Each structure stands twice: as C-alpha cells, then as structure tokens.
C-alpha cells in the first residue's frame, strides 16, 4: 500500500474541485492513498477516492489564519503522511513545520499570484515593496520544499522559475455529458463558480438590462465577497429579478448538468487585479467541454489565448456592459454558437485536456514516494543529543 498523500488546506473547502475532483482523484486512481484535511464539515466521508477530514472550523481573517498555523501543522503531522501537498501560503508553512515533525515530503501547490495579493489593500506607492517582500517569502518557502506545483503560467517566477516548478493546469476532465445542442430562441447566459463584484456580478446585471427581455441569467455558485444583498437590490431596481435564476452552490455533477442547459458562458473578471490577468479558471474549460461558447476578458492573458487558440468565444472589455451585451447579441446566432462550441469541446478534449496534467502530477508524486523518507528533525535532534552524551 502506498504511503499517504495528505492534501492540506487552511481555507479551501473539503470538496474543492482542483484539490479533490482533479488532483486527488488522479492520485487515487494511480494507487495512492489520498486524504484532504480541510476546514469545515465534509459533505461525505470520501469523494473521488479521496478521504475527507476536517481540522476544525475555517479561521477568519489573516490574523486568525496566521494564529492557526501551529494547530494545522499538528493536525497534519498526526496523520503521518508520506507527502504533504499544501494549497495556500499558511498551509505551506504548516506543511513545512509538520514535515519537521514527521519526515514527510512537501509539495507547495500555487493556485494564485500571491505576491500581488496585498495590492488592493495598499496605496500604489507601497505595492512594489510589498510584492518584493512576498516574492522573497515565496522563494524561501519553495527552497525548503521538495516540489512546487503551479496551476497556470506566470506563477513560477516567485518560486525559482520554471525549472523548479511542475505545471498542473486547471484543465477539465470530460464530465460525460452530451454537448449543448444550440437552437434558435431566448438566450440563457451562464455564470459558473464564485460570484462577486470583482468577478463581474454587477456587469452581468447591466449587460442583462441591455439584452432582450426574454434573455435569462443563470447563476451557479456562491457570492464570496458579501455583495449578494447589493446585487439583489440592483437587480430589483433594474427590474431584472424575474430574469435571473440563482441556484447557489451545487455539487459538481449537478452544477455541470445545469450549466449544460445554457447557451453562453460568462467569465467577466474585472481589470486591475493581477490574479485576473493571470487567471485560468475551471469554468472556462467546463464550458468548453459542454460545447458552450464563452465571453471572456481581453486583458486576461491566458484565458484570451486559450479562447483565441480554440476559436471558441469572444474576448471583450469586461468592464463595459455594452461590449459584453454586443458579444452576447453576436452569439445569438445558433449556428455560430454551435461552431464555436464544437471547436471548444474538441480543444478541451485534446490539447487542453486534463489527462496530461494529471500524468505530470502522478509522475511527480511517484518520484517523491520512491525517494527515501526524511528523518524527522525532532528525532534527528534527539539522536544527536544522545551521541554527544
């Protein structure tokens, strides 16, 4: 039996798509024992072959998360894993501490551009210094890790460059659903995933107001920035409430089945955020696999490049509701939607498919499992003290 691969999260939910449905499932299918140790209550004892365990309630705010690092490290070390695969900066540090206790190998999984995370909270004059400091912190954590995994291009610079990093991009696995059959009729616009102002929620409302009255907006996901009440009030003020379907969070299979009933997928990240420029979201590839054309930000380098390569949608100024509405009106042609949807699906099944990403991840963990287990530093220290007595 293979040693335990412990997926460690300080903030991600127990059933996170990347961590459980993609990475964890790929490792479990390759024969590894996999557990996700995360905050909150798991929806089931296991998903996709991955055991789900809670280390307690989610800690709120940066102070709470920093203060929780020691407890997270103790919980991780108690599982006696062979490899700890950690998914946020605080869980990276907890993984390093836990490895010092139990001798596990450590993998840092980089989902975002962390050196720019403080930008919105700082005046512009202080941002370069803050980025430089955070880049040094990331580099230091990476130097002590056994491997670094990055979710998209543009993230490896802060971790020692491409030579030290393994790319495991957020490409999607075929859900087994038939592609959308596009037909004439009222449009159903889709937003899949976390919602908020920075993700274009209010642009969606202003866009919907510019489109024919029978157009519907389908929202699958939670508001994560506290703006839902303001969104609802704005929708009511514009007379749009009856044109919006809010499904909230749904299990992945149910979410994709609902998404497959829509005509156009919206990825409306707003400008001014570095992580939006570097974004490579699950929702893009989910839509492509479902044969649904997409409207995406022209400023988002990787997203726009994928859409241009696959010719599966339109890149626009997502801060301009008129530009988004014009793109939707252009996609009102069912023949155009069918052609774009088919090209997107073919691309998502081949050059943007999950299989190659999964293979790189499995190969990395195979190498780590075959390498000798490290002696826990606590045990090593005790051994040195005994030798010198």
C-alpha positions as CSV (number, residue, x, y, z in Angstrom):
1,X,0.0,0.0,0.0
2,X,1.3,3.4,-0.9
3,X,2.1,6.0,1.8
4,X,-0.5,8.6,2.5
5,X,-0.6,11.8,0.3
6,X,-2.1,14.4,2.5
7,X,-3.8,17.3,0.7
8,X,-3.6,20.2,3.2
9,X,-5.8,23.2,3.1
10,X,-6.2,26.2,5.5
11,X,-9.1,27.8,3.6
12,X,-10.2,25.7,0.7
13,X,-13.5,23.7,1.1
14,X,-13.4,20.0,1.7
15,X,-14.7,19.2,-1.8
16,X,-12.6,21.8,-3.7
17,X,-12.6,21.0,-7.4
18,X,-8.9,21.3,-8.1
19,X,-7.8,19.6,-4.9
20,X,-10.3,16.7,-4.7
21,X,-12.0,16.2,-8.1
22,X,-8.9,16.7,-10.1
23,X,-5.6,16.3,-8.3
24,X,-6.8,14.0,-5.5
25,X,-8.8,11.8,-7.9
26,X,-5.8,11.4,-10.2
27,X,-3.5,10.3,-7.4
28,X,-6.1,7.9,-6.0
29,X,-6.7,6.4,-9.5
30,X,-2.9,5.9,-9.7
31,X,-3.0,3.8,-6.5
32,X,-2.1,6.4,-3.8
33,X,-3.9,6.7,-0.5
34,X,-5.1,10.3,-0.5
35,X,-6.7,12.4,2.2
36,X,-7.9,16.1,2.1
37,X,-7.5,17.7,5.5
38,X,-9.5,20.9,5.3
39,X,-11.7,23.3,7.4
40,X,-15.4,22.8,7.8
41,X,-17.6,19.8,7.6
42,X,-17.0,17.4,4.7
43,X,-20.1,16.6,2.6
44,X,-19.2,12.9,2.7
45,X,-16.5,10.6,4.2
46,X,-14.9,10.4,0.8
47,X,-15.2,11.8,-2.7
48,X,-13.5,10.6,-5.9
49,X,-11.4,8.1,-3.9
50,X,-10.2,10.9,-1.6
51,X,-10.8,10.6,2.2
52,X,-12.2,13.9,3.6
53,X,-11.3,15.0,7.1
54,X,-11.8,18.3,9.0
55,X,-9.2,20.1,11.1
56,X,-11.9,22.3,12.6
57,X,-13.8,25.4,11.6
58,X,-12.4,27.8,9.0
59,X,-10.4,30.6,10.6
60,X,-11.4,34.1,9.6
61,X,-9.1,36.9,8.5
62,X,-5.3,36.9,8.2
63,X,-4.8,37.1,11.9
64,X,-6.9,34.0,12.5
65,X,-5.2,32.1,9.8
66,X,-1.7,33.0,11.0
67,X,-2.5,32.0,14.6
68,X,-3.9,28.7,13.3
69,X,-0.7,27.6,11.5
70,X,0.7,25.7,14.5
71,X,-2.6,23.8,15.1
72,X,-2.8,23.0,11.3
73,X,0.8,21.6,11.4
74,X,0.0,19.4,14.4
75,X,-3.1,18.0,12.7
76,X,-1.1,17.3,9.5
77,X,1.7,15.6,11.3
78,X,-0.7,13.4,13.3
79,X,-1.8,11.7,10.1
80,X,1.8,10.5,9.5
81,X,1.7,11.3,5.7
82,X,4.5,10.4,3.3
83,X,3.8,13.5,1.3
84,X,2.1,16.8,2.3
85,X,0.6,18.6,-0.7
86,X,-0.3,22.1,0.6
87,X,-2.5,24.6,-1.1
88,X,-2.2,28.1,0.4
89,X,0.7,30.1,1.9
90,X,-0.3,29.4,5.5
91,X,-0.8,25.7,4.8
92,X,2.6,25.7,3.0
93,X,4.2,26.9,6.3
94,X,2.2,24.4,8.3
95,X,3.4,21.7,5.9
96,X,7.0,22.6,6.5
97,X,6.5,22.5,10.3
98,X,4.6,19.2,10.1
99,X,7.4,17.7,7.9
100,X,9.9,18.7,10.5
101,X,7.9,16.6,13.0
102,X,7.0,13.6,10.8
103,X,9.6,13.5,8.0
104,X,7.1,13.9,5.1
105,X,8.0,15.3,1.7
106,X,6.4,18.7,1.0
107,X,4.7,19.9,-2.2
108,X,3.6,23.5,-2.5
109,X,0.6,23.9,-4.8
110,X,0.4,27.5,-6.1
111,X,-3.1,28.5,-7.2
112,X,-2.7,32.2,-7.5
113,X,-0.2,35.1,-7.9
114,X,0.4,35.6,-4.2
115,X,3.0,38.5,-4.4
116,X,0.1,40.7,-5.7
117,X,-2.5,39.7,-3.1
118,X,-2.0,42.7,-0.9
119,X,-2.3,45.2,-3.8
120,X,-5.9,46.1,-3.2
121,X,-5.2,46.9,0.5
122,X,-2.1,49.1,-0.1
123,X,-1.5,52.5,-1.7
124,X,0.1,52.2,-5.1
125,X,3.5,53.6,-3.8
126,X,3.8,50.7,-1.4
127,X,2.8,47.9,-3.7
128,X,6.2,47.2,-5.4
129,X,7.9,46.8,-2.0
130,X,5.2,44.5,-0.7
131,X,5.4,42.4,-3.9
132,X,9.1,42.1,-3.5
133,X,8.8,41.1,0.2
134,X,6.2,38.5,-0.6
135,X,8.2,37.2,-3.5
136,X,11.1,36.6,-1.2
137,X,8.9,34.8,1.2
138,X,7.6,32.5,-1.5
139,X,11.1,31.9,-2.7
140,X,12.2,30.9,0.8
141,X,9.3,28.5,1.3
142,X,10.0,27.0,-2.1
143,X,13.6,26.4,-1.4
144,X,12.7,24.2,1.6
145,X,10.1,22.2,-0.2
146,X,10.6,19.0,-2.2
147,X,8.5,20.3,-5.2
148,X,6.4,23.2,-6.4
149,X,3.2,22.8,-8.5
150,X,1.7,25.8,-10.3
151,X,-1.8,26.0,-11.6
152,X,-1.1,28.3,-14.6
153,X,1.7,30.0,-16.4
154,X,3.1,33.2,-14.9
155,X,3.2,31.9,-11.3
156,X,6.6,30.2,-11.3
157,X,8.8,33.3,-11.2
158,X,8.3,33.8,-7.4
159,X,9.2,30.1,-6.8
160,X,12.6,29.8,-8.5
161,X,11.5,29.7,-12.1
162,X,10.1,27.1,-14.5
163,X,12.9,24.6,-13.8
164,X,11.8,24.1,-10.2
165,X,8.1,24.0,-10.9
166,X,5.7,21.4,-12.3
167,X,2.7,22.7,-14.2
168,X,-0.6,21.2,-13.4
169,X,-3.1,23.5,-15.0
170,X,-6.8,23.8,-14.3
171,X,-7.8,22.0,-17.4
172,X,-11.0,19.9,-17.1
173,X,-11.9,16.2,-17.4
174,X,-14.8,15.3,-19.6
175,X,-17.9,15.1,-17.4
176,X,-19.6,12.6,-19.8
177,X,-22.4,15.0,-20.6
178,X,-23.6,15.5,-24.2
179,X,-22.6,18.9,-25.7
180,X,-25.2,21.6,-25.8
181,X,-27.5,21.5,-28.8
182,X,-27.8,25.1,-29.8
183,X,-31.2,26.2,-31.3
184,X,-33.0,29.4,-32.0
185,X,-34.7,31.1,-29.1
186,X,-34.1,33.1,-26.0
187,X,-30.6,33.1,-24.7
188,X,-29.6,31.7,-21.3
189,X,-26.4,33.3,-20.0
190,X,-24.3,31.3,-17.5
191,X,-22.0,32.2,-14.7
192,X,-20.5,29.1,-13.0
193,X,-18.5,29.4,-9.8
194,X,-17.8,32.0,-7.1
195,X,-19.6,35.3,-7.5
196,X,-18.7,38.9,-6.5
197,X,-18.2,42.4,-7.8
198,X,-14.6,41.7,-8.9
199,X,-15.9,38.7,-10.9
200,X,-18.3,40.9,-12.8
201,X,-21.6,40.3,-11.0
202,X,-22.8,43.9,-11.4
203,X,-21.5,44.0,-15.0
204,X,-23.8,40.9,-15.6
205,X,-26.8,42.9,-14.4
206,X,-26.0,45.9,-16.6
207,X,-25.4,43.6,-19.5
208,X,-28.7,41.7,-18.9
209,X,-30.6,45.1,-18.9
210,X,-29.3,45.8,-22.4
211,X,-30.4,42.5,-23.8
212,X,-33.9,41.4,-25.0
213,X,-36.4,40.8,-22.2
214,X,-36.6,37.1,-22.7
215,X,-32.8,36.7,-22.0
216,X,-32.1,34.9,-18.8
217,X,-29.1,34.9,-16.5
218,X,-28.3,31.6,-14.7
219,X,-26.0,31.8,-11.6
220,X,-24.5,28.7,-10.2
221,X,-22.3,29.4,-7.2
222,X,-22.0,31.5,-4.0
223,X,-21.3,35.2,-3.5
224,X,-17.9,35.3,-1.7
225,X,-17.4,39.0,-1.1
226,X,-20.6,39.9,0.8
227,X,-22.2,41.7,-2.2
228,X,-25.2,39.5,-2.6
229,X,-27.7,41.9,-1.0
230,X,-26.4,44.8,-3.1
231,X,-26.7,42.6,-6.2
232,X,-30.3,41.6,-5.4
233,X,-31.2,45.3,-4.7
234,X,-29.6,46.4,-8.0
235,X,-31.4,43.6,-9.9
236,X,-34.7,44.7,-8.4
237,X,-34.0,48.3,-9.2
238,X,-33.4,47.4,-12.9
239,X,-36.5,45.2,-13.0
240,X,-34.4,42.0,-13.6
241,X,-35.2,39.8,-10.7
242,X,-37.6,37.5,-12.6
243,X,-34.9,37.1,-15.4
244,X,-32.3,35.7,-13.0
245,X,-32.0,32.1,-11.8
246,X,-29.9,31.8,-8.7
247,X,-29.1,28.2,-7.9
248,X,-26.4,28.8,-5.3
249,X,-23.8,26.2,-4.7
250,X,-24.4,22.8,-6.3
251,X,-22.5,19.6,-6.2
252,X,-20.2,19.4,-9.2
253,X,-22.2,16.9,-11.2
254,X,-25.4,18.8,-10.7
255,X,-23.8,22.1,-11.5
256,X,-22.4,20.9,-14.8
257,X,-25.8,19.3,-15.7
258,X,-27.5,22.7,-15.1
259,X,-24.7,24.5,-17.0
260,X,-25.2,22.2,-20.0
261,X,-28.7,23.8,-20.4
262,X,-27.2,27.3,-21.1
263,X,-26.1,29.0,-24.3
264,X,-23.3,31.3,-23.4
265,X,-20.8,31.2,-20.5
266,X,-19.6,34.4,-18.9
267,X,-16.1,34.8,-17.5
268,X,-16.3,38.5,-16.5
269,X,-13.2,39.1,-14.3
270,X,-12.8,42.8,-13.8
271,X,-9.5,44.6,-14.7
272,X,-6.9,45.9,-12.2
273,X,-6.2,42.6,-10.4
274,X,-3.1,40.7,-11.3
275,X,-4.7,37.4,-10.5
276,X,-7.4,38.2,-13.0
277,X,-4.8,38.9,-15.7
278,X,-3.2,35.5,-15.0
279,X,-6.4,33.6,-14.4
280,X,-7.1,30.2,-15.8
281,X,-10.4,29.2,-14.2
282,X,-12.1,25.8,-14.1
283,X,-15.3,27.4,-15.5
284,X,-13.6,28.2,-18.9
285,X,-12.8,24.5,-19.6
286,X,-16.0,23.3,-18.1
287,X,-17.9,25.5,-20.6
288,X,-15.7,24.3,-23.5
289,X,-16.3,20.6,-22.6
290,X,-20.1,21.3,-22.6
291,X,-19.9,22.9,-26.1
292,X,-20.9,26.3,-24.7
293,X,-19.2,29.4,-26.2
294,X,-17.6,31.9,-23.8
295,X,-17.3,35.6,-23.4
296,X,-14.0,36.4,-21.6
297,X,-11.8,39.4,-20.7
298,X,-9.4,40.5,-23.4
299,X,-6.9,41.6,-20.7
300,X,-6.7,38.1,-19.1
301,X,-3.6,36.8,-21.0
302,X,-4.0,33.0,-20.6
303,X,-7.8,33.0,-20.9
304,X,-7.8,35.1,-24.0
305,X,-5.0,33.0,-25.5
306,X,-7.0,29.7,-24.9
307,X,-10.1,31.2,-26.5
308,X,-8.2,32.5,-29.5
309,X,-6.4,29.2,-30.0
310,X,-9.7,27.2,-29.8
311,X,-11.8,29.9,-31.6
312,X,-14.5,29.1,-29.0
313,X,-15.7,32.5,-27.9
314,X,-15.2,36.2,-27.8
315,X,-12.7,38.3,-25.8
316,X,-14.1,41.8,-24.8
317,X,-13.7,44.6,-22.4
318,X,-15.5,43.0,-19.4
319,X,-15.7,46.4,-17.6
320,X,-18.0,47.6,-20.3
321,X,-21.5,46.1,-20.2
322,X,-22.2,47.3,-23.8
323,X,-19.3,45.3,-25.1
324,X,-20.5,42.2,-23.2
325,X,-24.0,42.7,-24.5
326,X,-22.8,43.2,-28.1
327,X,-20.9,39.9,-27.8
328,X,-23.9,38.1,-26.5
329,X,-26.1,39.5,-29.3
330,X,-23.5,38.3,-31.8
331,X,-23.7,34.9,-30.3
332,X,-27.5,34.9,-30.6
333,X,-26.9,33.1,-33.9
334,X,-27.3,29.4,-33.1
335,X,-25.1,28.3,-36.0
336,X,-22.2,30.5,-34.7
337,X,-22.7,29.1,-31.1
338,X,-22.7,25.5,-32.4
339,X,-19.5,26.1,-34.4
340,X,-17.7,27.8,-31.5
341,X,-19.0,25.2,-29.0
342,X,-17.8,22.3,-31.1
343,X,-14.3,23.8,-31.5
344,X,-14.1,24.5,-27.8
345,X,-15.1,21.0,-26.9
346,X,-12.6,19.4,-29.3
347,X,-9.8,21.6,-27.9
348,X,-10.8,20.8,-24.3
349,X,-10.7,17.1,-25.0
350,X,-7.3,17.2,-26.7
351,X,-4.7,20.0,-26.2
352,X,-6.4,21.5,-23.2
353,X,-7.4,18.1,-21.6
354,X,-6.7,17.1,-18.0
355,X,-5.0,13.8,-18.8
356,X,-1.6,15.3,-19.5
357,X,-1.8,17.5,-16.4
358,X,-2.8,14.5,-14.2
359,X,0.1,12.4,-15.7
360,X,2.7,15.1,-14.6
361,X,1.2,15.2,-11.1
362,X,1.2,11.4,-10.7
363,X,4.8,11.2,-12.0
364,X,5.9,13.8,-9.5
365,X,4.3,12.0,-6.6
366,X,5.7,8.7,-7.8
367,X,9.2,10.1,-7.6
368,X,8.6,11.5,-4.1
369,X,7.2,8.2,-2.9
370,X,10.2,6.3,-4.2
371,X,12.7,8.7,-2.6
372,X,13.8,7.7,1.0
373,X,11.6,9.1,3.7
374,X,13.3,12.0,5.5
375,X,14.2,11.6,9.2
376,X,12.0,13.9,11.3
377,X,14.1,16.8,12.6
378,X,12.8,16.2,16.1
379,X,14.0,12.6,16.0
380,X,17.3,13.7,14.4
381,X,17.8,16.3,17.2
382,X,17.2,13.6,19.9
383,X,19.7,11.3,18.1
384,X,22.4,14.0,18.0
385,X,21.9,14.7,21.7
386,X,22.3,11.0,22.6
387,X,25.5,10.8,20.5
388,X,27.1,13.7,22.4
389,X,26.2,12.4,25.9
